[in-house]
Amino acid sequence: MIGLDRDLLAAHAAGDLGALVTLYQQAAAQADGAEGAAFYLTHAHVFALETGHPDAPALRQQLVAQGRESTLPPPRAPFR
């Protein structure tokens, strides 16, 4: 993951949030163990939310499936 770490640092330095989504997803896939994978996946999700990235819902679902995030409650009716 040395090359991936270098790419992550470069994307952070450049402020390239779209690249960070992709790179953190790659890091999650390559991580040793569930804790590391969840750490990287959470970062991918945060950057996806910040950019409106199309992978945001799928990333959230992965976190839910891992027990790292909870499902959203149904919306409430507005007060009258």
C-alpha positions as CSV (number, residue, x, y, z in Angstrom):
1,M,0.0,0.0,0.0
2,I,3.0,2.3,-0.2
3,G,2.0,3.6,-3.6
4,L,-1.6,4.0,-2.4
5,D,-0.5,5.9,0.7
6,R,1.6,8.2,-1.6
7,D,-1.4,8.8,-3.9
8,L,-3.7,9.5,-0.9
9,L,-1.3,12.1,0.5
10,A,-1.0,13.7,-3.0
11,A,-4.8,13.8,-3.4
12,H,-5.1,15.4,0.0
13,A,-2.5,18.0,-0.8
14,A,-4.2,18.8,-4.1
15,G,-7.6,18.9,-2.5
16,D,-8.9,16.4,-5.1
17,L,-11.9,15.1,-3.2
18,G,-13.1,12.9,-6.1
19,A,-9.8,11.1,-6.2
20,L,-10.0,10.6,-2.4
21,V,-13.3,8.8,-2.7
22,T,-11.7,6.3,-5.2
23,L,-8.4,6.0,-3.3
24,Y,-10.1,5.4,0.1
25,Q,-12.3,2.7,-1.5
26,Q,-9.2,1.1,-2.9
27,A,-7.5,1.3,0.5
28,A,-10.6,-0.3,2.2
29,A,-10.4,-3.2,-0.3
30,Q,-6.7,-3.7,0.5
31,A,-6.8,-3.2,4.2
32,D,-5.7,-5.9,6.6
33,G,-8.7,-6.6,8.8
34,A,-12.2,-5.3,9.3
35,E,-11.1,-2.3,11.5
36,G,-8.8,-0.9,8.8
37,A,-11.3,-1.5,6.1
38,A,-14.0,0.3,8.0
39,F,-11.6,3.2,8.7
40,Y,-10.9,3.7,5.0
41,L,-14.5,3.1,4.0
42,T,-15.7,5.7,6.4
43,H,-13.3,8.3,4.8
44,A,-14.5,7.3,1.4
45,H,-18.1,7.9,2.5
46,V,-17.4,11.3,4.0
47,F,-15.6,12.5,0.9
48,A,-18.4,11.1,-1.2
49,L,-21.0,13.0,0.8
50,E,-18.9,16.2,0.6
51,T,-18.8,16.0,-3.2
52,G,-22.2,14.5,-4.0
53,H,-20.3,11.5,-5.5
54,P,-22.6,8.9,-6.9
55,D,-21.0,6.1,-4.8
56,A,-22.2,7.7,-1.5
57,P,-25.3,5.6,-1.1
58,A,-23.4,2.4,-1.9
59,L,-20.7,3.3,0.5
60,R,-23.2,4.0,3.2
61,Q,-24.8,0.6,2.6
62,Q,-21.5,-1.1,3.0
63,L,-21.0,0.6,6.3
64,V,-24.5,-0.5,7.4
65,A,-23.8,-4.1,6.3
66,Q,-20.6,-4.0,8.4
67,G,-22.5,-2.7,11.5
68,R,-20.6,0.6,11.3
69,E,-23.6,2.7,10.5
70,S,-27.3,2.4,11.3
71,T,-30.2,2.6,8.9
72,L,-32.0,5.9,8.8
73,P,-35.4,6.1,10.5
74,P,-38.4,6.8,8.3
75,P,-39.2,10.5,7.9
76,R,-41.8,11.9,10.3
77,A,-44.9,13.8,9.3
78,P,-44.6,17.5,9.6
79,F,-46.2,19.2,12.6
80,R,-49.5,21.0,11.9
